[in-house]
Amino acid sequence: LDRLLEEAGSLFSRIGDPSVDEEAQKRMKAEYGAVKAKAQDRVNLLEKMTQEHERFQADVDEFQLWLKAVMDKVSSCVGRSCKLS
């Protein structure tokens, strides 16, 4: 953005093009700031989604371990008179 603004200022100084005057440069800064803020909001949302996914995956992994332990216990009792809690 800084380089673009420098070029715009230089162009305005050389040829007086009103499409790159100070007001246009202020609009460019404001629009850039808005785009940057929106991008940061998206990054924050993606980070939150990533954290939620990691927590969910950890819960799934824990459930699968529990389920495997229960299945192993049931399998070891098949055909025998075991008490299952």
Backbone atoms as SQL, in Angstrom:
CREATE TABLE atoms (id INTEGER PRIMARY KEY, chain TEXT, resi INTEGER, resn TEXT, atom TEXT, x REAL, y REAL, z REAL);
INSERT INTO atoms VALUES
  (1, 'A', 1, 'LEU', 'N', 0.834, -1.192, 0.000),
  (2, 'A', 1, 'LEU', 'CA', 0.000, 0.000, 0.000),
  (3, 'A', 1, 'LEU', 'C', 0.868, 1.241, 0.000),
  (4, 'A', 2, 'ASP', 'N', 1.914, 1.229, 0.819),
  (5, 'A', 2, 'ASP', 'CA', 2.793, 2.401, 0.873),
  (6, 'A', 2, 'ASP', 'C', 3.423, 2.678, -0.483),
  (7, 'A', 3, 'ARG', 'N', 3.872, 1.633, -1.137),
  (8, 'A', 3, 'ARG', 'CA', 4.488, 1.810, -2.462),
  (9, 'A', 3, 'ARG', 'C', 3.456, 2.328, -3.461),
  (10, 'A', 4, 'LEU', 'N', 2.261, 1.809, -3.393),
  (11, 'A', 4, 'LEU', 'CA', 1.194, 2.263, -4.279),
  (12, 'A', 4, 'LEU', 'C', 0.881, 3.740, -4.033),
  (13, 'A', 5, 'LEU', 'N', 0.828, 4.121, -2.778),
  (14, 'A', 5, 'LEU', 'CA', 0.553, 5.525, -2.454),
  (15, 'A', 5, 'LEU', 'C', 1.695, 6.436, -2.912),
  (16, 'A', 6, 'GLU', 'N', 2.922, 5.949, -2.774),
  (17, 'A', 6, 'GLU', 'CA', 4.068, 6.736, -3.266),
  (18, 'A', 6, 'GLU', 'C', 3.959, 6.938, -4.772),
  (19, 'A', 7, 'GLU', 'N', 3.630, 5.873, -5.479),
  (20, 'A', 7, 'GLU', 'CA', 3.480, 5.969, -6.928),
  (21, 'A', 7, 'GLU', 'C', 2.340, 6.915, -7.299),
  (22, 'A', 8, 'ALA', 'N', 1.241, 6.838, -6.555),
  (23, 'A', 8, 'ALA', 'CA', 0.104, 7.715, -6.830),
  (24, 'A', 8, 'ALA', 'C', 0.488, 9.170, -6.613),
  (25, 'A', 9, 'GLY', 'N', 1.200, 9.446, -5.514),
  (26, 'A', 9, 'GLY', 'CA', 1.654, 10.808, -5.243),
  (27, 'A', 9, 'GLY', 'C', 2.594, 11.314, -6.309),
  (28, 'A', 10, 'SER', 'N', 3.489, 10.455, -6.734),
  (29, 'A', 10, 'SER', 'CA', 4.437, 10.816, -7.776),
  (30, 'A', 10, 'SER', 'C', 3.713, 11.104, -9.088),
  (31, 'A', 11, 'LEU', 'N', 2.760, 10.278, -9.427),
  (32, 'A', 11, 'LEU', 'CA', 1.995, 10.466, -10.650),
  (33, 'A', 11, 'LEU', 'C', 1.196, 11.766, -10.590),
  (34, 'A', 12, 'PHE', 'N', 0.609, 12.039, -9.441),
  (35, 'A', 12, 'PHE', 'CA', -0.157, 13.285, -9.288),
  (36, 'A', 12, 'PHE', 'C', 0.763, 14.492, -9.420),
  (37, 'A', 13, 'SER', 'N', 1.955, 14.401, -8.847),
  (38, 'A', 13, 'SER', 'CA', 2.919, 15.509, -8.930),
  (39, 'A', 13, 'SER', 'C', 3.367, 15.749, -10.368),
  (40, 'A', 14, 'ARG', 'N', 3.582, 14.677, -11.106),
  (41, 'A', 14, 'ARG', 'CA', 4.081, 14.817, -12.480),
  (42, 'A', 14, 'ARG', 'C', 3.022, 15.298, -13.457),
  (43, 'A', 15, 'ILE', 'N', 1.840, 14.698, -13.395),
  (44, 'A', 15, 'ILE', 'CA', 0.868, 15.030, -14.442),
  (45, 'A', 15, 'ILE', 'C', -0.432, 15.635, -13.905),
  (46, 'A', 16, 'GLY', 'N', -0.558, 15.724, -12.585),
  (47, 'A', 16, 'GLY', 'CA', -1.749, 16.316, -11.997),
  (48, 'A', 16, 'GLY', 'C', -3.015, 15.506, -12.205),
  (49, 'A', 17, 'ASP', 'N', -2.871, 14.197, -12.335),
  (50, 'A', 17, 'ASP', 'CA', -4.024, 13.313, -12.555),
  (51, 'A', 17, 'ASP', 'C', -4.913, 13.321, -11.300),
  (52, 'A', 18, 'PRO', 'N', -6.161, 13.791, -11.411),
  (53, 'A', 18, 'PRO', 'CA', -7.032, 13.868, -10.237),
  (54, 'A', 18, 'PRO', 'C', -7.456, 12.495, -9.696),
  (55, 'A', 19, 'SER', 'N', -7.279, 11.446, -10.483),
  (56, 'A', 19, 'SER', 'CA', -7.662, 10.115, -9.998),
  (57, 'A', 19, 'SER', 'C', -6.687, 9.592, -8.943),
  (58, 'A', 20, 'VAL', 'N', -5.566, 10.291, -8.753),
  (59, 'A', 20, 'VAL', 'CA', -4.588, 9.880, -7.735),
  (60, 'A', 20, 'VAL', 'C', -4.215, 11.051, -6.826),
  (61, 'A', 21, 'ASP', 'N', -5.140, 12.022, -6.667),
  (62, 'A', 21, 'ASP', 'CA', -4.850, 13.158, -5.787),
  (63, 'A', 21, 'ASP', 'C', -4.915, 12.723, -4.325),
  (64, 'A', 22, 'GLU', 'N', -4.735, 13.662, -3.409),
  (65, 'A', 22, 'GLU', 'CA', -4.694, 13.312, -1.978),
  (66, 'A', 22, 'GLU', 'C', -5.996, 12.672, -1.512),
  (67, 'A', 23, 'GLU', 'N', -7.107, 13.165, -2.008),
  (68, 'A', 23, 'GLU', 'CA', -8.397, 12.598, -1.614),
  (69, 'A', 23, 'GLU', 'C', -8.510, 11.148, -2.087),
  (70, 'A', 24, 'ALA', 'N', -8.075, 10.880, -3.288),
  (71, 'A', 24, 'ALA', 'CA', -8.093, 9.505, -3.806),
  (72, 'A', 24, 'ALA', 'C', -7.164, 8.613, -2.989),
  (73, 'A', 25, 'GLN', 'N', -6.036, 9.151, -2.587),
  (74, 'A', 25, 'GLN', 'CA', -5.096, 8.374, -1.780),
  (75, 'A', 25, 'GLN', 'C', -5.699, 8.073, -0.403),
  (76, 'A', 26, 'LYS', 'N', -6.433, 9.026, 0.167),
  (77, 'A', 26, 'LYS', 'CA', -7.093, 8.791, 1.458),
  (78, 'A', 26, 'LYS', 'C', -8.149, 7.695, 1.314),
  (79, 'A', 27, 'ARG', 'N', -8.887, 7.726, 0.195),
  (80, 'A', 27, 'ARG', 'CA', -9.887, 6.676, -0.050),
  (81, 'A', 27, 'ARG', 'C', -9.207, 5.308, -0.194),
  (82, 'A', 28, 'MET', 'N', -8.060, 5.296, -0.895),
  (83, 'A', 28, 'MET', 'CA', -7.332, 4.027, -1.041),
  (84, 'A', 28, 'MET', 'C', -6.920, 3.490, 0.324),
  (85, 'A', 29, 'LYS', 'N', -6.438, 4.366, 1.187),
  (86, 'A', 29, 'LYS', 'CA', -6.027, 3.942, 2.539),
  (87, 'A', 29, 'LYS', 'C', -7.223, 3.401, 3.307),
  (88, 'A', 30, 'ALA', 'N', -8.339, 4.114, 3.229),
  (89, 'A', 30, 'ALA', 'CA', -9.533, 3.679, 3.956),
  (90, 'A', 30, 'ALA', 'C', -10.033, 2.336, 3.433),
  (91, 'A', 31, 'GLU', 'N', -10.072, 2.178, 2.121),
  (92, 'A', 31, 'GLU', 'CA', -10.528, 0.916, 1.537),
  (93, 'A', 31, 'GLU', 'C', -9.575, -0.217, 1.881),
  (94, 'A', 32, 'TYR', 'N', -8.295, 0.075, 1.858),
  (95, 'A', 32, 'TYR', 'CA', -7.304, -0.944, 2.230),
  (96, 'A', 32, 'TYR', 'C', -7.506, -1.353, 3.686),
  (97, 'A', 33, 'GLY', 'N', -7.719, -0.356, 4.542),
  (98, 'A', 33, 'GLY', 'CA', -7.948, -0.658, 5.960),
  (99, 'A', 33, 'GLY', 'C', -9.178, -1.528, 6.158),
  (100, 'A', 34, 'ALA', 'N', -10.245, -1.224, 5.398),
  (101, 'A', 34, 'ALA', 'CA', -11.470, -2.021, 5.509),
  (102, 'A', 34, 'ALA', 'C', -11.236, -3.457, 5.034),
  (103, 'A', 35, 'VAL', 'N', -10.528, -3.611, 3.934),
  (104, 'A', 35, 'VAL', 'CA', -10.234, -4.957, 3.416),
  (105, 'A', 35, 'VAL', 'C', -9.357, -5.719, 4.400),
  (106, 'A', 36, 'LYS', 'N', -8.375, -5.033, 4.949),
  (107, 'A', 36, 'LYS', 'CA', -7.468, -5.678, 5.905),
  (108, 'A', 36, 'LYS', 'C', -8.234, -6.109, 7.161),
  (109, 'A', 37, 'ALA', 'N', -9.141, -5.251, 7.642),
  (110, 'A', 37, 'ALA', 'CA', -9.937, -5.597, 8.825),
  (111, 'A', 37, 'ALA', 'C', -10.832, -6.798, 8.538),
  (112, 'A', 38, 'LYS', 'N', -11.452, -6.831, 7.362),
  (113, 'A', 38, 'LYS', 'CA', -12.313, -7.962, 6.992),
  (114, 'A', 38, 'LYS', 'C', -11.498, -9.252, 6.899),
  (115, 'A', 39, 'ALA', 'N', -10.311, -9.146, 6.324),
  (116, 'A', 39, 'ALA', 'CA', -9.437, -10.323, 6.229),
  (117, 'A', 39, 'ALA', 'C', -9.049, -10.820, 7.619),
  (118, 'A', 40, 'GLN', 'N', -8.760, -9.885, 8.534),
  (119, 'A', 40, 'GLN', 'CA', -8.397, -10.282, 9.897),
  (120, 'A', 40, 'GLN', 'C', -9.577, -10.949, 10.597),
  (121, 'A', 41, 'ASP', 'N', -10.788, -10.439, 10.354),
  (122, 'A', 41, 'ASP', 'CA', -11.983, -11.082, 10.918),
  (123, 'A', 41, 'ASP', 'C', -12.099, -12.516, 10.426),
  (124, 'A', 42, 'ARG', 'N', -11.846, -12.722, 9.137),
  (125, 'A', 42, 'ARG', 'CA', -11.917, -14.078, 8.572),
  (126, 'A', 42, 'ARG', 'C', -10.854, -14.983, 9.183),
  (127, 'A', 43, 'VAL', 'N', -9.650, -14.445, 9.364),
  (128, 'A', 43, 'VAL', 'CA', -8.569, -15.226, 9.981),
  (129, 'A', 43, 'VAL', 'C', -8.966, -15.622, 11.401),
  (130, 'A', 44, 'ASN', 'N', -9.528, -14.669, 12.143),
  (131, 'A', 44, 'ASN', 'CA', -9.951, -14.968, 13.512),
  (132, 'A', 44, 'ASN', 'C', -11.028, -16.051, 13.530),
  (133, 'A', 45, 'LEU', 'N', -11.975, -15.971, 12.591),
  (134, 'A', 45, 'LEU', 'CA', -13.024, -16.982, 12.513),
  (135, 'A', 45, 'LEU', 'C', -12.435, -18.352, 12.187),
  (136, 'A', 46, 'LEU', 'N', -11.495, -18.398, 11.246),
  (137, 'A', 46, 'LEU', 'CA', -10.866, -19.672, 10.886),
  (138, 'A', 46, 'LEU', 'C', -10.065, -20.247, 12.053),
  (139, 'A', 47, 'GLU', 'N', -9.408, -19.385, 12.817),
  (140, 'A', 47, 'GLU', 'CA', -8.665, -19.863, 13.991),
  (141, 'A', 47, 'GLU', 'C', -9.630, -20.468, 15.010),
  (142, 'A', 48, 'LYS', 'N', -10.774, -19.809, 15.214),
  (143, 'A', 48, 'LYS', 'CA', -11.771, -20.325, 16.147),
  (144, 'A', 48, 'LYS', 'C', -12.305, -21.669, 15.660),
  (145, 'A', 49, 'MET', 'N', -12.595, -21.770, 14.372),
  (146, 'A', 49, 'MET', 'CA', -13.087, -23.027, 13.810),
  (147, 'A', 49, 'MET', 'C', -12.051, -24.143, 13.957),
  (148, 'A', 50, 'THR', 'N', -10.790, -23.801, 13.764),
  (149, 'A', 50, 'THR', 'CA', -9.713, -24.783, 13.906),
  (150, 'A', 50, 'THR', 'C', -9.640, -25.296, 15.340),
  (151, 'A', 51, 'GLN', 'N', -9.739, -24.390, 16.294),
  (152, 'A', 51, 'GLN', 'CA', -9.704, -24.793, 17.708),
  (153, 'A', 51, 'GLN', 'C', -10.886, -25.688, 18.052),
  (154, 'A', 52, 'GLU', 'N', -12.074, -25.327, 17.549),
  (155, 'A', 52, 'GLU', 'CA', -13.254, -26.157, 17.803),
  (156, 'A', 52, 'GLU', 'C', -13.086, -27.543, 17.178),
  (157, 'A', 53, 'HIS', 'N', -12.533, -27.589, 15.989),
  (158, 'A', 53, 'HIS', 'CA', -12.311, -28.881, 15.326),
  (159, 'A', 53, 'HIS', 'C', -11.315, -29.725, 16.123),
  (160, 'A', 54, 'GLU', 'N', -10.264, -29.095, 16.620),
  (161, 'A', 54, 'GLU', 'CA', -9.270, -29.839, 17.394),
  (162, 'A', 54, 'GLU', 'C', -9.893, -30.404, 18.664),
  (163, 'A', 55, 'ARG', 'N', -10.749, -29.608, 19.336),
  (164, 'A', 55, 'ARG', 'CA', -11.430, -30.117, 20.543),
  (165, 'A', 55, 'ARG', 'C', -12.361, -31.275, 20.186),
  (166, 'A', 56, 'PHE', 'N', -13.107, -31.119, 19.099),
  (167, 'A', 56, 'PHE', 'CA', -14.015, -32.176, 18.649),
  (168, 'A', 56, 'PHE', 'C', -13.240, -33.443, 18.334),
  (169, 'A', 57, 'GLN', 'N', -12.131, -33.305, 17.618),
  (170, 'A', 57, 'GLN', 'CA', -11.331, -34.474, 17.253),
  (171, 'A', 57, 'GLN', 'C', -10.773, -35.165, 18.494),
  (172, 'A', 58, 'ALA', 'N', -10.362, -34.387, 19.485),
  (173, 'A', 58, 'ALA', 'CA', -9.866, -34.984, 20.727),
  (174, 'A', 58, 'ALA', 'C', -10.976, -35.770, 21.416),
  (175, 'A', 59, 'ASP', 'N', -12.203, -35.236, 21.413),
  (176, 'A', 59, 'ASP', 'CA', -13.331, -35.953, 22.015),
  (177, 'A', 59, 'ASP', 'C', -13.644, -37.230, 21.237),
  (178, 'A', 60, 'VAL', 'N', -13.578, -37.174, 19.917),
  (179, 'A', 60, 'VAL', 'CA', -13.811, -38.364, 19.091),
  (180, 'A', 60, 'VAL', 'C', -12.748, -39.417, 19.400),
  (181, 'A', 61, 'ASP', 'N', -11.502, -38.996, 19.481),
  (182, 'A', 61, 'ASP', 'CA', -10.416, -39.941, 19.784),
  (183, 'A', 61, 'ASP', 'C', -10.626, -40.600, 21.145),
  (184, 'A', 62, 'GLU', 'N', -11.029, -39.798, 22.136),
  (185, 'A', 62, 'GLU', 'CA', -11.269, -40.332, 23.476),
  (186, 'A', 62, 'GLU', 'C', -12.426, -41.337, 23.457),
  (187, 'A', 63, 'PHE', 'N', -13.491, -41.011, 22.741),
  (188, 'A', 63, 'PHE', 'CA', -14.635, -41.928, 22.631),
  (189, 'A', 63, 'PHE', 'C', -14.227, -43.233, 21.950),
  (190, 'A', 64, 'GLN', 'N', -13.434, -43.130, 20.899),
  (191, 'A', 64, 'GLN', 'CA', -13.010, -44.340, 20.194),
  (192, 'A', 64, 'GLN', 'C', -12.152, -45.237, 21.089),
  (193, 'A', 65, 'LEU', 'N', -11.312, -44.633, 21.909),
  (194, 'A', 65, 'LEU', 'CA', -10.513, -45.438, 22.849),
  (195, 'A', 65, 'LEU', 'C', -11.416, -46.154, 23.857),
  (196, 'A', 66, 'TRP', 'N', -12.392, -45.425, 24.383),
  (197, 'A', 66, 'TRP', 'CA', -13.328, -46.023, 25.333),
  (198, 'A', 66, 'TRP', 'C', -14.095, -47.164, 24.672),
  (199, 'A', 67, 'LEU', 'N', -14.580, -46.918, 23.459),
  (200, 'A', 67, 'LEU', 'CA', -15.354, -47.932, 22.737),
  (201, 'A', 67, 'LEU', 'C', -14.514, -49.177, 22.473),
  (202, 'A', 68, 'LYS', 'N', -13.260, -48.993, 22.095),
  (203, 'A', 68, 'LYS', 'CA', -12.383, -50.141, 21.851),
  (204, 'A', 68, 'LYS', 'C', -12.175, -50.934, 23.137),
  (205, 'A', 69, 'ALA', 'N', -12.003, -50.241, 24.263),
  (206, 'A', 69, 'ALA', 'CA', -11.810, -50.941, 25.541),
  (207, 'A', 69, 'ALA', 'C', -13.056, -51.753, 25.894),
  (208, 'A', 70, 'VAL', 'N', -14.237, -51.187, 25.671),
  (209, 'A', 70, 'VAL', 'CA', -15.479, -51.905, 25.959),
  (210, 'A', 70, 'VAL', 'C', -15.613, -53.108, 25.036),
  (211, 'A', 71, 'MET', 'N', -15.308, -52.924, 23.762),
  (212, 'A', 71, 'MET', 'CA', -15.398, -54.037, 22.813),
  (213, 'A', 71, 'MET', 'C', -14.434, -55.151, 23.189),
  (214, 'A', 72, 'ASP', 'N', -13.228, -54.785, 23.611),
  (215, 'A', 72, 'ASP', 'CA', -12.256, -55.810, 24.034),
  (216, 'A', 72, 'ASP', 'C', -12.776, -56.580, 25.239),
  (217, 'A', 73, 'LYS', 'N', -13.395, -55.857, 26.182),
  (218, 'A', 73, 'LYS', 'CA', -13.919, -56.510, 27.385),
  (219, 'A', 73, 'LYS', 'C', -15.068, -57.452, 27.017),
  (220, 'A', 74, 'VAL', 'N', -15.966, -57.003, 26.154),
  (221, 'A', 74, 'VAL', 'CA', -17.091, -57.844, 25.724),
  (222, 'A', 74, 'VAL', 'C', -16.570, -59.061, 24.965),
  (223, 'A', 75, 'SER', 'N', -15.593, -58.838, 24.086),
  (224, 'A', 75, 'SER', 'CA', -15.042, -59.954, 23.309),
  (225, 'A', 75, 'SER', 'C', -14.394, -60.997, 24.207),
  (226, 'A', 76, 'SER', 'N', -13.778, -60.561, 25.287),
  (227, 'A', 76, 'SER', 'CA', -13.120, -61.527, 26.174),
  (228, 'A', 76, 'SER', 'C', -14.127, -62.316, 27.008),
  (229, 'A', 77, 'CYS', 'N', -15.342, -61.797, 27.099),
  (230, 'A', 77, 'CYS', 'CA', -16.361, -62.485, 27.898),
  (231, 'A', 77, 'CYS', 'C', -17.306, -63.349, 27.058),
  (232, 'A', 78, 'VAL', 'N', -17.213, -63.260, 25.755),
  (233, 'A', 78, 'VAL', 'CA', -18.118, -64.028, 24.907),
  (234, 'A', 78, 'VAL', 'C', -17.916, -65.514, 25.186),
  (235, 'A', 79, 'GLY', 'N', -19.032, -66.192, 25.457),
  (236, 'A', 79, 'GLY', 'CA', -18.990, -67.637, 25.700),
  (237, 'A', 79, 'GLY', 'C', -18.627, -67.973, 27.136),
  (238, 'A', 80, 'ARG', 'N', -18.349, -66.995, 27.943),
  (239, 'A', 80, 'ARG', 'CA', -18.052, -67.227, 29.364),
  (240, 'A', 80, 'ARG', 'C', -19.082, -66.479, 30.189),
  (241, 'A', 81, 'SER', 'N', -19.161, -66.805, 31.429),
  (242, 'A', 81, 'SER', 'CA', -20.133, -66.101, 32.278),
  (243, 'A', 81, 'SER', 'C', -19.422, -64.973, 33.020),
  (244, 'A', 82, 'CYS', 'N', -19.227, -63.883, 32.324),
  (245, 'A', 82, 'CYS', 'CA', -18.569, -62.709, 32.915),
  (246, 'A', 82, 'CYS', 'C', -19.630, -61.690, 33.255),
  (247, 'A', 83, 'LYS', 'N', -19.372, -60.914, 34.270),
  (248, 'A', 83, 'LYS', 'CA', -20.259, -59.825, 34.606),
  (249, 'A', 83, 'LYS', 'C', -19.710, -58.545, 33.986),
  (250, 'A', 84, 'LEU', 'N', -20.550, -57.890, 33.203),
  (251, 'A', 84, 'LEU', 'CA', -20.158, -56.625, 32.591),
  (252, 'A', 84, 'LEU', 'C', -20.878, -55.486, 33.286),
  (253, 'A', 85, 'SER', 'N', -20.131, -54.473, 33.609),
  (254, 'A', 85, 'SER', 'CA', -20.767, -53.313, 34.261),
  (255, 'A', 85, 'SER', 'C', -21.321, -52.356, 33.234);
